[in-house]
Amino acid sequence: MGQGDLSDPLSTSKIRFILNIFEAWRRETRLQSYKDLIVPCLCSIKPLGSLVSSDGEEQTAKEDAAPTKDTPQTKGKFEKIFGFRREDLTSWDSLVTLLNRPSDPASLGIFRCLFGLLMVIDITQERGLSHLDYKFMDGAPPPLPLDWMYLVYVVMFFGALGIMLGCFYRLSGLMFISSYWYIFFLDKTAWNNHSYLYGLIGFQLTLMEGNRYWSIDGLRRPSIRNAQVPLWNYTILRTQIFIVYFLAGIKKLDADWVEGYSMSYLAHHWLFDPFKVILPVELINLLVVHGGGLILDLSAGYLLFFDATRPYGIFFVSYFHCMNSQLFSIGMFSYTMLATSPIFCYPDWPRRFFARFPAFLSAVLPITSTDPQPSTPIQSTSTERQETPTVPKASKIRLKHKLGAIFTILYIMEQFFLPYSHFITQGYNNWTNGLYGYSWDMMVHSRSHQHVKITYKDGKTGEIGYLNPGVFTQSRRWKDHGDMLKQYGTCLNEFLPRYNISEPEIYFDIWVSINERFQQRIFDPRVDVVKADWSPFRPNTWLMPLLVDLSPWRTKFQEIEGSLDNQTDIVFIADFPGQSERGGSRGEEELHPHTWRADKETEPLPPELQPLITADDEGSEVNATDPIVQLFLKRQRRMKEVKKRREAGAVERLQRFAVKKYYTIRRGLLMTAIALRNLAVGLPPLEQLTREVAFANMKAPQAEGNQDDPLKDEVGHGEL
């Protein structure tokens, strides 16, 4: 018998066996006939030469056919590292195609949800909903009546909630960013870098397709559910976070940071106790706090971007932000930055993560299927995993694709330019350059104020008097910023005539130390701020120069402080010719370094105050009549409270934290309900309104201190 002869009984039995298998499979798959199986197979049969070698032996593992159109091409080294090819940057069309490359919406959807949740929490905390009535009780009328300001916060709250849920997403984004930026620009004293970052991210998300994954909009509109998003959605977010890290590192190349003077007090925090086993406090401050912070900020963006270093980057930035949440009072910033880290991972990471959960949770968990439905982004020939899911047919470049690419490029350029635009806004420059709050110079400068004096002079009678620093305002930022000082002086000029002071002249004498330098005057105390010239685009002429030539004295300061006991307070001051530390003028013959010793400060307390050191009666502060005694007792009480909090156990701290947050949120919601009721049906009788506000102000039984103490006294060094 020849090879392949069908008369061979063995061959016949094989054919019958194969036909029986096909018949069983046809019934199982409900094929109408063998034609439904044979015809598709014939279309894919290759010539015998492709299956059998030249010597007649069968190939067992490989096919030599050329790769088909859908077969992924091998990545080059450049593409493996950066995720795109060099050719993608060689022309405008290729760049547009790259930025609109279809990407998985999963990671963007999870970040949208986390960001919305954090903003919902932030509104009652740092945005100030819980103490909104205190915020606008500084003597200045708000732009809107107080009840209407609560309505603005309600709009912002529901906007953040809609972002979190992906419900009416575009409308929710507009509600959030319009009210957020309105409140942000309303009060410059509350500006800081992370509040600025929240507004930027909210603006970005409003323009993105963030509701394509795990959203209520996806349930309402199946056409967008689990649909692809253009790559520029991820590009902008990743670049924004890269800028936050990298420019913060560039700003930390400042000599004060490199030499360890910016945040020297942090080395004594309990979080750095493990380092104290092997390093002295001085080296912890220089190497760990300042050196580690500099290296991390400069490298974090790069570590998160590349696949090989991303696990290390996520570990270090997570450790860094967890420490910051304990070191500083910065609200939701640490948690927001933690939520941004997964943005640098492959966009499909949520699918693989949630696929590990039990099946009965699939109804509430995000979609775990691996194939998002095609959308209108442009298909690219790149083959990066889950960055370029295949679509049936590539779409043409449309106007919206070009607009998305243009917006991405312009936005990134603007974000790199703004932190260095202080040569334009010169009026906002003080001892540090740039308009405060958007330069990413986080924690580079620490200040301490030794003395603040506000002097007014009646323009008609010549009467001179003094004001309590901070009168008519709850902010402290005006001490360091010329533009705020100008506004504050103008407000005082408007208020003082109510107290029979005509045409008042306002003078500020403010002593500041920046990064452990000499205490010195920051503004000229001889200039009437009301009449002083100020422009956003010209340097401030009444700003005193920083005495940088005396910076090397800081080493001498440490030696002097080290030679004294811990109970001695010492202050180093420097002044300019023609000025006097004690308030008068001095001649040229006095222009030489000298030391003053206030011996009385080192003597024991007066006899009438000594028994008060150990006084445990909380009512003694109320019963005291002497203002000095009252201040002393208040200081002693606060010191005892701080000591008690620091010595508390972990359970007690957690309980105190939970109770404080509960009553903070509770007050914000109750005061909002009262304001909305007032808008809807009008003001109730005064007695009823008083009872309602008193109920909203109710605090935990164990809470001590005044309701507004945290608002005025617990600012600390948490301002970014």
C-alpha positions in Angstrom: 0.0 0.0 0.0 1.2 3.4 -0.8 1.5 6.2 1.7 -1.8 7.8 2.4 -3.8 4.9 0.7 -7.4 5.1 2.0 -7.9 1.3 1.5 -5.6 0.8 4.5 -7.9 -0.4 7.4 -5.9 1.6 9.9 -6.4 4.8 7.9 -10.1 4.1 7.5 -10.5 3.6 11.3 -8.7 6.9 11.9 -11.1 8.7 9.5 -14.1 7.2 11.1 -12.9 8.2 14.6 -12.3 11.8 13.5 -15.7 12.0 11.8 -17.3 10.8 15.0 -15.6 13.5 17.0 -16.7 16.2 14.4 -20.2 14.9 14.6 -20.3 15.2 18.4 -18.8 18.7 18.2 -21.3 19.8 15.5 -24.2 18.8 17.7 -22.7 20.6 20.7 -22.1 23.8 18.8 -25.4 23.5 16.8 -23.8 23.7 13.4 -26.3 23.1 10.6 -24.0 21.0 8.4 -20.3 20.2 7.9 -20.2 23.0 5.3 -20.3 25.5 8.2 -17.1 23.9 9.5 -15.3 23.0 6.3 -15.6 26.3 4.4 -13.9 28.4 7.0 -11.3 25.8 7.4 -10.6 25.8 3.7 -10.0 29.5 3.8 -7.2 29.1 6.2 -5.5 26.0 4.9 -1.9 26.6 4.0 0.0 24.9 1.2 1.7 21.6 2.0 5.1 23.2 1.8 4.3 25.4 4.7 3.6 22.5 7.0 6.1 20.0 5.8 9.8 20.5 5.4 11.8 19.9 2.2 12.7 16.4 3.4 9.1 15.5 4.1 9.3 15.8 7.9 6.4 17.6 9.7 7.1 20.9 11.4 6.0 20.6 15.0 6.3 24.1 16.6 6.7 27.0 14.1 5.0 28.5 11.1 7.2 30.3 8.6 4.3 32.4 7.2 4.9 36.1 7.1 3.3 38.1 9.9 -0.3 39.2 9.1 -1.6 42.7 9.4 -3.0 42.1 12.9 0.2 40.5 14.2 2.0 42.8 16.8 5.3 44.0 15.6 8.4 43.7 17.7 9.1 46.8 19.8 12.3 48.7 19.5 14.4 49.5 22.5 13.2 53.2 22.5 9.6 52.1 22.4 10.1 49.6 25.2 11.5 52.3 27.4 9.3 55.3 26.6 6.1 53.6 25.4 6.2 55.3 21.9 8.4 55.4 18.9 10.7 58.2 17.7 8.7 58.4 14.5 5.7 59.5 16.6 7.4 62.8 17.2 8.6 63.5 13.6 5.5 65.1 12.3 2.4 66.9 13.5 0.0 64.2 12.3 2.0 61.5 14.0 2.1 63.5 17.3 -1.7 64.0 17.1 -2.1 60.3 16.4 0.1 59.5 19.4 -1.8 61.8 21.8 -5.1 60.4 20.7 -4.1 56.8 20.8 -6.9 54.7 22.3 -6.2 53.7 25.9 -7.9 51.8 28.6 -10.3 54.0 30.7 -9.9 51.9 33.9 -7.1 53.8 35.6 -8.6 57.2 34.8 -11.9 56.1 36.2 -10.5 54.9 39.5 -8.5 58.1 39.9 -11.6 60.2 39.1 -13.5 58.3 41.9 -10.7 58.7 44.4 -10.2 62.4 43.6 -13.9 63.2 43.9 -14.1 61.4 47.3 -11.1 63.3 48.7 -12.6 66.6 47.5 -15.9 65.7 49.2 -14.0 65.3 52.5 -11.8 68.4 51.8 -14.8 70.7 51.4 -15.8 70.3 55.1 -12.2 70.5 56.2 -9.6 72.8 54.5 -12.1 74.5 52.2 -13.8 75.8 55.3 -17.4 74.7 55.2 -17.4 73.8 58.9 -16.3 77.3 59.9 -17.6 79.4 57.1 -19.4 81.8 59.4 -16.2 82.4 61.3 -14.3 83.0 58.1 -16.6 85.9 57.1 -16.9 87.4 60.5 -13.8 89.5 60.2 -15.5 92.8 59.7 -15.4 92.8 55.9 -18.6 92.0 54.0 -18.4 88.9 51.9 -19.1 89.2 48.1 -22.4 87.3 48.8 -24.5 87.2 51.9 -23.5 84.4 54.3 -26.4 82.1 53.5 -25.6 82.4 49.7 -22.0 81.5 50.4 -23.3 78.3 51.9 -25.2 77.7 48.7 -21.9 78.1 46.7 -20.3 75.4 48.9 -23.3 73.2 48.3 -22.8 73.5 44.6 -19.1 72.6 45.0 -20.0 69.6 47.3 -22.5 68.1 44.8 -20.0 68.8 42.0 -17.3 66.8 43.8 -19.9 64.1 44.6 -20.9 63.9 40.9 -17.2 63.6 39.9 -16.7 60.7 42.4 -19.8 58.8 41.1 -19.4 59.7 37.5 -22.9 61.1 37.5 -23.7 63.8 35.0 -20.0 64.0 34.8 -19.4 67.1 32.7 -22.0 69.1 34.6 -20.6 68.0 37.9 -17.1 69.0 36.8 -18.3 72.5 35.8 -20.1 72.8 39.1 -17.0 71.9 41.1 -14.4 73.9 39.3 -16.6 77.1 38.9 -17.4 77.2 42.7 -13.9 76.0 43.7 -12.0 78.6 41.7 -14.5 81.3 42.8 -13.7 80.5 46.5 -10.0 80.1 45.7 -9.7 83.5 44.2 -11.9 85.1 46.8 -9.3 84.7 49.6 -5.6 84.9 48.8 -4.7 84.3 52.4 -5.7 80.7 51.9 -3.6 80.1 48.8 -1.1 77.3 48.9 0.4 74.9 46.4 -1.8 71.9 47.1 -5.1 73.9 46.9 -3.9 75.2 43.5 -3.2 71.6 42.5 -6.7 70.5 43.4 -8.2 73.2 41.1 -5.9 72.2 38.2 -6.8 68.5 38.5 -10.5 69.4 38.7 -10.1 71.4 35.5 -8.3 68.6 33.7 -10.9 66.0 34.7 -13.7 68.2 33.5 -12.2 68.1 30.0 -11.4 64.4 30.1 -13.5 61.3 29.5 -13.3 60.3 33.1 -16.8 58.7 33.2 -16.0 55.8 30.8 -15.3 53.4 33.7 -17.1 52.6 36.9 -19.6 55.5 36.6 -23.3 56.1 36.8 -23.1 57.7 33.4 -21.9 54.4 32.1 -25.0 52.7 33.4 -27.2 55.3 31.9 -25.4 55.4 28.5 -24.1 51.9 27.5 -22.4 53.5 24.5 -19.7 55.1 26.7 -19.5 52.4 29.3 -16.0 50.9 29.3 -15.1 52.8 26.2 -11.5 53.8 25.3 -10.1 57.2 26.1 -7.4 59.2 24.2 -3.9 58.9 25.5 -3.7 62.7 26.2 -6.0 62.2 29.2 -3.2 60.3 30.9 -0.4 62.5 29.4 -1.7 65.6 31.1 -2.3 64.0 34.5 1.1 62.3 34.5 2.9 65.4 33.4 1.1 67.5 36.0 2.3 65.2 38.8 5.8 65.0 37.3 5.9 68.9 37.4 4.8 68.9 41.0 7.7 66.6 42.0 10.4 67.8 39.7 9.9 71.6 40.1 9.6 71.1 43.8 13.0 69.4 43.6 14.4 72.3 41.5 13.2 74.8 44.0 15.0 72.8 46.8 18.3 73.4 45.1 18.2 76.7 47.0 21.2 77.1 49.2 19.1 77.2 52.4 17.6 73.8 51.7 20.8 72.2 50.7 22.6 73.5 53.8 19.7 72.2 56.0 18.2 75.5 57.3 14.7 75.3 55.8 13.1 72.6 58.0 15.6 71.9 60.7 13.0 71.5 63.4 11.6 68.3 61.6 14.6 66.2 62.7 13.2 66.2 66.3 9.9 64.7 65.2 9.2 61.1 66.5 8.9 59.9 62.9 12.7 60.2 62.6 13.4 58.3 65.8 14.6 55.2 63.9 17.3 57.2 62.2 18.5 58.4 65.6 19.9 55.0 66.3 22.7 55.4 63.8 22.8 59.2 63.1 22.9 62.3 65.3 20.1 64.8 65.0 22.3 67.2 63.0 23.0 64.6 60.3 19.3 63.5 60.3 18.4 67.1 59.5 21.0 67.5 56.8 21.0 64.0 55.1 17.5 62.6 55.8 15.2 65.6 56.0 16.8 67.9 53.4 19.0 65.6 51.4 16.4 62.9 51.2 13.6 65.4 50.3 15.7 66.9 47.6 16.6 63.6 45.9 13.1 62.2 46.2 11.5 65.3 44.6 14.0 65.4 41.7 13.7 61.6 41.0 10.1 60.7 41.9 8.7 61.6 38.5 11.3 59.6 36.6 11.0 56.6 39.0 7.2 56.5 38.4 7.4 56.9 34.6 9.7 54.0 33.7 8.5 50.4 34.1 11.7 49.1 35.6 11.8 51.7 38.4 8.1 52.2 39.0 7.8 49.8 42.0 10.6 51.6 43.8 9.1 54.9 42.9 5.7 54.0 44.3 7.2 52.7 47.5 9.3 55.8 48.2 6.6 58.3 47.3 4.1 56.4 49.4 6.4 56.4 52.4 7.1 60.1 51.8 3.5 61.1 51.7 2.5 59.0 54.7 5.2 60.8 56.7 4.0 64.2 55.4 0.5 63.4 56.6 1.9 63.1 60.1 4.4 66.0 59.9 2.2 68.7 58.5 -1.4 69.9 58.6 -2.0 69.8 54.9 -5.5 68.3 54.6 -6.0 65.8 51.8 -2.8 66.6 49.9 -0.9 63.5 51.0 -3.8 61.2 50.2 -4.4 63.0 46.8 -0.7 62.4 45.9 -1.0 58.8 46.9 -4.0 58.5 44.6 -2.0 59.9 41.7 0.7 57.3 41.8 -1.2 54.5 40.0 -1.8 56.9 37.1 1.7 56.0 36.0 0.9 52.3 35.9 -0.6 50.5 32.8 -4.1 51.8 32.4 -5.6 48.3 32.8 -4.3 47.7 36.3 -7.8 48.0 38.0 -9.1 45.2 35.8 -6.3 42.8 37.0 -6.6 44.1 40.6 -10.4 43.7 40.9 -10.4 40.4 39.1 -8.8 38.9 42.2 -11.9 39.7 44.3 -14.7 37.0 44.9 -17.2 36.7 42.1 -20.2 37.7 44.3 -18.8 41.2 44.5 -18.8 41.7 40.8 -22.1 43.6 40.9 -20.5 46.5 42.8 -16.9 46.3 41.6 -15.6 47.8 38.4 -15.6 45.9 35.1 -12.9 43.3 34.9 -13.3 42.3 31.3 -10.1 42.8 29.3 -11.5 44.4 26.2 -12.8 48.0 26.4 -15.2 48.9 23.6 -13.8 51.0 20.8 -14.3 54.8 20.9 -13.2 57.6 18.5 -9.5 57.9 19.4 -7.0 57.3 16.6 -5.6 53.8 16.3 -1.8 53.7 16.5 0.6 51.1 15.3 2.4 50.9 18.7 1.9 47.7 20.7 2.3 48.8 24.3 0.2 46.5 26.5 -3.3 48.0 27.2 -2.2 51.4 26.0 -3.1 50.5 22.5 -6.1 48.1 22.4 -6.9 47.0 18.8 -9.9 48.5 17.1 -11.6 47.2 14.0 -10.7 50.1 11.8 -8.5 53.1 12.3 -10.3 56.5 12.3 -9.1 59.6 10.5 -7.7 62.6 12.3 -10.5 64.9 13.1 -10.7 68.5 14.5 -11.3 67.3 18.1 -8.2 65.1 17.9 -6.1 68.2 16.9 -7.7 70.3 19.6 -6.9 67.7 22.2 -3.3 67.7 21.1 -3.0 71.5 21.0 -4.5 71.8 24.5 -2.1 69.2 25.8 1.0 70.9 24.4 -0.1 74.4 25.5 -1.1 73.3 29.0 2.2 71.6 29.6 4.1 74.6 28.4 2.1 76.9 30.6 2.7 74.8 33.7 6.4 74.8 33.1 6.4 78.5 32.6 4.2 79.8 35.4 6.5 78.9 38.3 9.2 81.0 36.8 7.1 84.0 35.7 8.0 86.1 38.6 9.9 88.5 36.3 6.4 89.6 35.1 4.5 89.7 38.4 7.3 91.6 40.2 4.9 93.3 42.7 4.2 89.9 44.3 7.9 89.2 44.9 9.1 89.6 48.5 12.2 87.8 49.9 11.1 84.9 47.8 10.2 85.2 44.1 6.9 84.4 42.6 3.2 84.8 43.5 2.7 82.6 46.5 0.9 79.3 46.0 1.7 78.2 42.5 5.5 78.1 42.3 5.9 74.6 43.9 8.5 75.9 46.4 7.0 73.7 49.0 8.6 73.9 52.5 11.6 75.7 51.2 11.1 78.7 53.4 10.2 78.7 57.1 9.5 82.0 58.9 9.3 83.2 62.4 8.0 86.5 63.6 9.6 88.2 66.6 7.7 91.5 66.7 4.7 93.1 64.9 3.6 96.6 65.5 0.8 98.5 63.8 0.8 102.3 64.3 -1.9 104.7 63.2 -1.7 108.4 63.0 -4.7 110.7 62.8 -4.2 112.8 59.6 -6.0 115.9 61.2 -5.0 115.9 64.9 -1.7 114.1 64.6 -2.7 111.7 67.4 -0.7 108.4 67.4 -2.0 105.1 68.5 -1.4 101.4 68.2 -3.6 98.5 66.9 -3.6 94.9 68.0 -1.9 93.0 65.1 -4.5 91.0 63.2 -7.4 93.2 64.2 -10.3 92.8 61.7 -8.8 89.7 60.1 -8.1 86.1 61.0 -5.2 85.7 58.6 -1.5 85.9 59.4 -0.2 85.8 55.8 -0.3 89.6 55.5 2.9 89.8 57.6 5.0 88.4 54.8 3.4 89.6 51.6 3.5 93.2 50.4 0.4 92.9 48.3 -1.6 91.6 51.3 -0.1 94.2 53.6 -1.3 96.9 51.1 -4.8 95.5 51.2 -4.8 95.1 54.9 -3.7 98.7 55.4 -6.4 99.9 53.0 -9.0 98.0 55.0 -7.8 99.6 58.2 -8.0 103.0 56.6 -11.7 102.3 55.8 -12.5 101.0 59.3 -10.7 103.5 61.6 -12.9 106.5 60.7 -15.7 104.7 62.4 -13.7 105.1 65.6 -13.3 108.9 65.2 -9.8 108.6 63.6 -9.8 110.9 60.6 -7.6 110.3 57.5 -5.6 107.6 59.2 -2.0 106.8 58.2 -1.0 103.2 58.8 2.6 102.1 59.5 3.8 98.5 60.0 6.9 97.4 61.8 7.3 93.7 61.2 10.4 91.6 62.2 10.8 88.3 60.4 13.5 85.6 60.3 13.6 83.4 57.3 15.3 80.1 57.4 17.0 80.8 60.8 18.6 84.1 59.8 18.7 87.3 61.8 15.3 88.7 62.8 15.1 91.9 60.6 12.5 94.3 59.3 10.8 93.1 56.1 9.0 96.4 55.3 10.0 100.0 55.8 8.3 101.1 59.0 8.5 104.8 58.0 6.2 104.3 54.9 2.5 105.0 55.2 1.1 101.8 53.5 -2.2 103.5 52.6 -0.4 106.0 50.4 2.4 103.8 49.3 2.7 102.9 45.6 2.2 99.3 44.6 1.8 97.6 41.3 1.6 93.9 40.3 4.2 94.5 37.6 6.8 96.7 39.4 9.1 95.9 42.3 7.9 96.9 45.8 9.8 100.0 46.7 9.1 99.8 50.5 10.3 96.2 50.8 13.5 96.0 52.8 16.2 93.8 51.3 17.1 90.5 52.9 20.4 90.6 54.6 21.9 87.6 52.8 25.4 88.8 53.6 24.8 87.9 57.2 23.7 84.3 56.4 27.1 82.8 57.5 26.3 84.0 61.0 23.8 81.1 61.3 26.7 78.8 62.2 27.6 81.1 65.0 24.0 81.2 66.2 24.1 77.4 66.7 27.3 77.7 68.7 25.9 80.3 70.9 22.6 78.5 71.5 24.6 75.3 72.2 26.5 77.1 75.0 23.3 78.1 76.8 20.9 76.1 78.9 17.6 75.0 77.4 15.6 77.4 79.6 17.2 80.5 78.0 15.5 82.2 75.0 17.9 84.0 72.6 17.0 86.1 69.6 19.4 87.4 66.9 18.4 90.6 65.3 19.9 92.9 62.6 18.8 96.2 61.4 19.6 98.9 58.8 21.3 102.2 59.2 19.0 104.9 60.6 16.8 102.4 62.3 16.7 101.3 65.9 15.8 97.9 67.4 14.4 99.7 70.4 12.2 102.1 68.5 14.4 105.2 68.3 17.0 106.5 65.9 20.7 105.9 66.3 23.8 107.6 65.1 26.6 106.3 62.9 28.8 105.6 65.9 26.5 102.8 66.9 26.8 100.8 63.7 28.8 97.9 65.0 27.8 94.4 66.3 26.7 94.4 69.9 24.8 92.1 72.3 21.9 92.9 74.5 21.1 90.8 77.6 17.7 91.0 79.2 18.7 89.6 82.5 15.2 89.9 83.9 14.0 87.2 81.5 16.3 84.6 83.2 15.1 85.5 86.7 12.4 83.5 88.4 8.8 84.5 87.9 7.3 87.2 90.1 5.9 85.8 93.4 2.4 86.5 92.4 2.7 84.2 89.3 4.7 81.3 90.8 1.8 79.6 92.4 -0.1 79.6 89.1 2.4 77.3 87.5 0.9 74.3 89.3 -2.7 75.6 89.4 -5.1 72.9 88.2 -8.3 74.9 88.6 -9.6 75.5 85.1 -11.7 78.3 86.4 -8.7 80.3 87.6 -8.3 81.7 84.1 -11.9 83.0 84.2 -11.6 84.4 87.8 -8.3 86.2 87.1 -8.7 89.9 86.6 -5.2 90.9 85.6 -4.9 90.6 81.8 -1.2 89.5 82.2 -2.3 86.7 84.6 -5.1 85.6 82.2 -2.6 85.3 79.3 -0.2 83.4 81.4 -2.9 81.0 82.6 -4.1 80.5 79.0 -0.6 79.7 77.9 -0.1 77.2 80.8 -3.4 75.5 80.0 -2.5 75.1 76.3 0.9 73.7 77.2 -0.7 71.1 79.4 -3.2 70.2 76.7 -0.4 69.8 74.1 1.7 67.7 76.5 -1.4 65.5 77.3 -2.1 65.0 73.6 1.5 64.0 72.8 1.6 61.5 75.7 -1.6 59.8 74.6 -1.7 56.3 73.3 -2.5 55.2 69.8 -6.1 54.2 70.6 -6.8 57.5 72.4 -5.3 59.5 69.5 -7.5 57.6 67.0 -10.6 58.1 69.1 -9.8 61.8 69.5 -9.2 62.2 65.8 -12.5 60.4 64.9 -14.5 62.5 67.4 -13.0 65.8 66.1 -13.7 64.9 62.5 -17.3 63.9 63.3 -18.1 67.2 65.1 -16.3 69.2 62.4 -18.4 67.6 59.6 -21.5 67.7 61.7 -21.2 71.4 62.2 -20.6 72.0 58.5 -23.7 70.1 57.5 -26.0 71.6 60.2 -24.9 75.1 59.4 -25.5 74.4 55.7 -29.0 73.1 56.4 -29.8 76.2 58.5 -28.6 78.5 55.6 -30.6 76.7 53.0 -33.7 76.8 55.1 -33.2 80.6 55.5 -33.0 81.0 51.7 -36.0 78.8 51.1 -38.5 80.1 53.8 -36.8 83.1 55.3 -35.2 83.8 58.7 -36.8 82.3 61.8 -37.2 84.1 65.1 -33.9 85.1 66.6 -34.4 82.8 69.6 -34.9 79.8 67.3 -31.9 80.7 65.2 -29.8 81.1 68.4 -30.8 77.6 69.6 -30.1 76.0 66.1 -26.6 77.6 65.9 -25.9 76.5 69.5 -26.9 72.9 68.7 -24.6 73.0 65.6 -21.8 74.3 67.8 -22.1 71.4 70.3 -18.9 69.7 70.9 -17.8 66.4 72.4 -17.9 66.4 76.3 -14.2 65.8 76.6 -13.3 68.6 74.2 -11.4 71.4 75.8 -10.7 75.0 74.7 -12.5 77.5 72.7 -14.4 76.6 69.5 -12.3 78.9 67.4 -8.9 78.1 68.9 -7.9 75.8 66.1 -8.9 78.4 63.6 -6.6 81.0 65.0 -3.8 79.2 66.8 -3.2 75.8 65.2 -1.8 76.9 61.8 1.7 75.7 62.5 4.1 75.0 59.6 1.6 73.1 57.5 1.2 75.7 54.8 2.5 74.5 51.5 
